[in-house]
Amino acid sequence: MPKRVTSRLVKKKQKQMTKQTLGLLSLAVIILLFFVLFLLPKAIGAFFAIIGTGTDYEEKDVIVPQKPVIHAPPIATHSAQIKIEGYTEPESKVILKINNQQQDEQQADKDGQFVFEAKLKNGDNRLLIVSEDEAGNQSEKTLYTIERDTEKPEVKIGEPEDGAEFYLREDRVIEIKGETELKSKVYVNDRLTYANEKGLFTLRYPLDEGKNEMKIYAVDQAGNVSDTLEMSVSYRD
């Protein structure tokens, strides 16, 4: 008898375990289906969204345009307007500022060329030129200063005196010495010399027999022309 009772208890427990196992398997299948049908598509979509965002970041343009190069404008001028030409990255936006104020903006052509008509004020005009591409990257700044000077220089002659006379053979070639605006060109008739950084100049000038008339004037760095100074000296051998 005890063996039969034990056998029935064992079978009963086996049936209970089988039911529990089937129940757990059914629950696992339901969870798996829920994951496959609902959670997995969302996870895949999120994954590809992250990958897509990463790809966009890698392809973003972070290279700055070429620094604008300008074609040697004058350091001084008497004009109120001057042409500024140069080149940079093709088809980039080029911005011109003068004394920290934006004056103009244009697009470089397919070769990178640009031209500005810069309006100048009296005194120093500090130019800043920068280029910007479609991604918003800005180049290094190109800086340049142009002085607008509208005052004509003055010429003073120290030697010789007007009306001076020379008789010695060694005085056949004289030195004309004077003063004007620094680094100006100085013309004595058809002869040219330059004033130094202090505005002083010296020109050796050969004399003809008799009276030698001279017209002297200066042209400063801005292109302003002085009044003409007229004088004469005589040479008699």
RODO-2510 file (C-alpha; in nm, 4 decimals, decimal comma):
residues 237
     n   res          X          Y          Z
     1     m     0,0000     0,0000     0,0000
     2     p     0,2605     0,2589     0,0871
     3     k     0,4250     0,2119    -0,2539
     4     r     0,1001     0,2857    -0,4396
     5     v     0,0356     0,5957    -0,2317
     6     t     0,3855     0,7186    -0,3064
     7     s     0,3442     0,6492    -0,6746
     8     r     0,0216     0,8499    -0,6902
     9     l     0,1829     1,1437    -0,5085
    10     v     0,4736     1,1407    -0,7486
    11     k     0,2446     1,1418    -1,0517
    12     k     0,0413     1,4244    -0,9038
    13     k     0,3543     1,6354    -0,8514
    14     q     0,4712     1,5589    -1,2033
    15     k     0,1400     1,6822    -1,3441
    16     q     0,1655     2,0022    -1,1372
    17     m     0,5211     2,0640    -1,2600
    18     t     0,4139     2,0004    -1,6205
    19     k     0,1343     2,2562    -1,5882
    20     q     0,3733     2,5120    -1,4331
    21     t     0,6252     2,4508    -1,7112
    22     l     0,3598     2,4959    -1,9811
    23     g     0,2395     2,8116    -1,8082
    24     l     0,5918     2,9552    -1,7971
    25     l     0,6512     2,8641    -2,1616
    26     s     0,3253     3,0331    -2,2626
    27     l     0,4210     3,3452    -2,0696
    28     a     0,7660     3,3431    -2,2315
    29     v     0,6092     3,3134    -2,5778
    30     i     0,3748     3,6064    -2,5048
    31     i     0,6638     3,8232    -2,3829
    32     l     0,8728     3,7287    -2,6861
    33     l     0,5890     3,8153    -2,9244
    34     f     0,5371     4,1491    -2,7478
    35     f     0,9065     4,2287    -2,7810
    36     v     0,9218     4,1275    -3,1486
    37     l     0,6034     4,3077    -3,2481
    38     f     0,6304     4,6259    -3,0398
    39     l     0,9679     4,6876    -2,8742
    40     l     1,2052     4,5588    -3,1410
    41     p     1,0829     4,7922    -3,4252
    42     k     1,1165     5,0945    -3,1968
    43     a     1,4656     4,9858    -3,0904
    44     i     1,5704     4,9400    -3,4553
    45     g     1,4304     5,2821    -3,5474
    46     a     1,6132     5,4483    -3,2590
    47     f     1,9359     5,2743    -3,3585
    48     f     1,9212     5,3957    -3,7173
    49     a     1,8277     5,7440    -3,6006
    50     i     2,1431     5,7540    -3,3884
    51     i     2,3521     5,6220    -3,6781
    52     g     2,1992     5,8808    -3,9102
    53     t     2,2762     6,1632    -3,6674
    54     g     2,6356     6,0470    -3,6422
    55     t     2,6697     6,0414    -4,0205
    56     d     2,5393     6,3976    -4,0535
    57     y     2,7924     6,5146    -3,7947
    58     e     3,0814     6,3489    -3,9719
    59     e     2,9849     6,5118    -4,3034
    60     k     2,9534     6,8652    -4,1612
    61     d     3,1905     7,1199    -4,3214
    62     v     3,4310     7,2492    -4,0570
    63     i     3,7084     7,3691    -4,2907
    64     v     3,7559     7,7466    -4,2806
    65     p     3,7762     7,9373    -4,6130
    66     q     4,1030     8,0738    -4,7484
    67     k     4,2150     8,3992    -4,5886
    68     p     4,1345     8,6870    -4,8298
    69     v     4,4362     8,8168    -5,0212
    70     i     4,4260     9,1753    -5,1500
    71     h     4,6276     9,3250    -5,4352
    72     a     4,8640     9,5779    -5,2706
    73     p     4,6478     9,8901    -5,2269
    74     p     4,8290    10,2188    -5,1547
    75     i     4,9132    10,3032    -4,7956
    76     a     4,7896    10,6594    -4,8535
    77     t     4,5576    10,8381    -5,0938
    78     h     4,3807    11,1707    -5,1343
    79     s     4,0732    11,0015    -5,2860
    80     a     3,7464    10,9532    -5,0975
    81     q     3,6929    10,6159    -5,2646
    82     i     3,9359    10,3425    -5,3594
    83     k     3,9079    10,0026    -5,5283
    84     i     4,0053     9,6998    -5,3165
    85     e     4,0599     9,3845    -5,5230
    86     g     4,1543     9,0350    -5,4096
    87     y     4,0683     8,6664    -5,3977
    88     t     3,9521     8,4038    -5,1484
    89     e     3,7517     8,0770    -5,1505
    90     p     3,5320     8,0643    -5,4641
    91     e     3,1684     8,1711    -5,4135
    92     s     3,2169     8,2465    -5,0433
    93     k     3,0682     8,5544    -4,8781
    94     v     3,3238     8,8358    -4,8386
    95     i     3,2731     9,1066    -4,5746
    96     l     3,4480     9,4465    -4,5643
    97     k     3,4691     9,6501    -4,2435
    98     i     3,6359     9,9903    -4,2057
    99     n     3,7132    10,1208    -3,8575
   100     n     3,5010     9,8372    -3,7084
   101     q     3,1934     9,9321    -3,9150
   102     q     3,0674     9,6928    -4,1857
   103     q     3,0683     9,8798    -4,5155
   104     d     3,0012     9,6143    -4,7775
   105     e     2,9310     9,2453    -4,8354
   106     q     2,9432     9,0468    -5,1581
   107     q     2,9945     8,6986    -5,2990
   108     a     3,3261     8,5992    -5,4532
   109     d     3,2951     8,4684    -5,8094
   110     k     3,3666     8,1113    -5,9226
   111     d     3,7397     8,1933    -5,9304
   112     g     3,7333     8,3502    -5,5820
   113     q     3,7791     8,7067    -5,7125
   114     f     3,6134     9,0043    -5,5394
   115     v     3,6177     9,3843    -5,5791
   116     f     3,5094     9,6476    -5,3251
   117     e     3,4689    10,0221    -5,3747
   118     a     3,5803    10,1323    -5,0296
   119     k     3,4702    10,4727    -4,9034
   120     l     3,7377    10,6441    -4,6959
   121     k     3,7324    10,9128    -4,4298
   122     n     4,0118    11,1610    -4,3543
   123     g     4,2866    11,0052    -4,1463
   124     d     4,3523    10,6356    -4,0903
   125     n     4,1079    10,3839    -4,2374
   126     r     4,1570    10,0395    -4,0799
   127     l     4,0305     9,7753    -4,3226
   128     l     3,9194     9,4295    -4,2111
   129     i     3,8234     9,1704    -4,4738
   130     v     3,6953     8,8216    -4,3899
   131     s     3,5280     8,5467    -4,5936
   132     e     3,2534     8,3066    -4,4818
   133     d     3,1375     7,9824    -4,6470
   134     e     2,7854     7,8327    -4,6615
   135     a     2,8480     7,6338    -4,3415
   136     g     2,9202     7,9563    -4,1509
   137     n     3,2962     7,8951    -4,1189
   138     q     3,4946     8,2202    -4,1193
   139     s     3,8462     8,2700    -4,2518
   140     e     4,1328     8,4472    -4,0817
   141     k     4,1026     8,8263    -4,0968
   142     t     4,2972     9,0332    -4,3475
   143     l     4,3946     9,3696    -4,1966
   144     y     4,5246     9,6771    -4,3783
   145     t     4,5416    10,0502    -4,3035
   146     i     4,5024    10,3249    -4,5644
   147     e     4,5516    10,6892    -4,4760
   148     r     4,3381    10,9471    -4,6497
   149     d     4,5371    11,2700    -4,6709
   150     t     4,4010    11,5688    -4,8619
   151     e     4,6578    11,8299    -4,7558
   152     k     4,9227    11,9238    -5,0097
   153     p     5,2844    11,9179    -4,8933
   154     e     5,5016    12,2248    -4,8566
   155     v     5,8511    12,2584    -5,0021
   156     k     6,1286    12,4608    -4,8409
   157     i     6,4737    12,5072    -4,9969
   158     g     6,7704    12,5479    -4,7609
   159     e     7,0464    12,5600    -5,0230
   160     p     7,1223    12,7378    -5,2530
   161     e     6,9591    13,0759    -5,2051
   162     d     6,7420    13,2132    -5,4819
   163     g     6,9601    13,4287    -5,7124
   164     a     7,2879    13,2741    -5,5953
   165     e     7,5892    13,2993    -5,8345
   166     f     7,8638    13,0398    -5,8829
   167     y     8,2012    13,0964    -6,0497
   168     l     8,4296    12,8093    -5,9609
   169     r     8,4549    12,5080    -6,1888
   170     e     8,3886    12,2718    -5,8956
   171     d     8,0563    12,4519    -5,8450
   172     r     7,9358    12,3506    -6,1898
   173     v     7,7362    12,0761    -6,0111
   174     i     7,5566    12,2052    -5,7039
   175     e     7,3572    12,0351    -5,4297
   176     i     6,9994    12,1440    -5,3821
   177     k     6,8916    12,0736    -5,0229
   178     g     6,5496    12,1170    -4,8732
   179     e     6,2633    11,9849    -4,6683
   180     t     5,9109    11,8610    -4,7386
   181     e     5,6694    11,5900    -4,6228
   182     l     5,8437    11,2635    -4,5405
   183     k     5,8922    11,0082    -4,8218
   184     s     5,7579    11,2498    -5,0831
   185     k     5,8847    11,2635    -5,4395
   186     v     6,0637    11,5895    -5,5147
   187     y     6,1004    11,7211    -5,8687
   188     v     6,3524    11,9839    -5,9767
   189     n     6,2608    12,0531    -6,3382
   190     d     6,2836    11,7044    -6,4923
   191     r     6,5005    11,5536    -6,2169
   192     l     6,3625    11,3398    -5,9350
   193     t     6,4711    11,2707    -5,5790
   194     y     6,3031    11,1430    -5,2639
   195     a     6,2617    11,2911    -4,9174
   196     n     6,3767    11,0626    -4,6360
   197     e     6,1836    10,9618    -4,3226
   198     k     6,2541    11,3040    -4,1744
   199     g     6,1379    11,4856    -4,4873
   200     l     6,4887    11,5984    -4,5889
   201     f     6,6159    11,5706    -4,9462
   202     t     6,9337    11,6414    -5,1450
   203     l     6,9750    11,6520    -5,5226
   204     r     7,2953    11,7059    -5,7222
   205     y     7,2106    11,9392    -6,0091
   206     p     7,4410    12,0355    -6,3018
   207     l     7,4365    12,4017    -6,4065
   208     d     7,4501    12,5497    -6,7520
   209     e     7,6476    12,8632    -6,8347
   210     g     7,4452    13,1690    -6,7396
   211     k     7,1115    13,1788    -6,5612
   212     n     6,9517    12,8504    -6,4539
   213     e     6,5813    12,8647    -6,3738
   214     m     6,4287    12,5902    -6,1590
   215     k     6,0757    12,4776    -6,0826
   216     i     6,0560    12,2658    -5,7703
   217     y     5,7548    12,0762    -5,6371
   218     a     5,6740    11,7691    -5,4265
   219     v     5,4217    11,4858    -5,4517
   220     d     5,3408    11,3116    -5,1220
   221     q     5,2482    10,9434    -5,0699
   222     a     4,8791    11,0247    -5,0983
   223     g     4,9305    11,1889    -5,4388
   224     n     4,8853    11,5470    -5,3204
   225     v     5,0958    11,7973    -5,5194
   226     s     5,2604    12,0987    -5,3578
   227     d     5,2668    12,4474    -5,4951
   228     t     5,5531    12,4997    -5,7399
   229     l     5,8499    12,6903    -5,6024
   230     e     6,0395    12,8899    -5,8650
   231     m     6,3976    13,0067    -5,8198
   232     s     6,7125    13,0670    -6,0243
   233     v     7,0889    13,0579    -5,9849
   234     s     7,3685    13,1671    -6,2205
   235     y     7,6941    13,0071    -6,3236
   236     r     7,9817    13,1922    -6,4881
   237     d     8,3100    13,0212    -6,5637
***
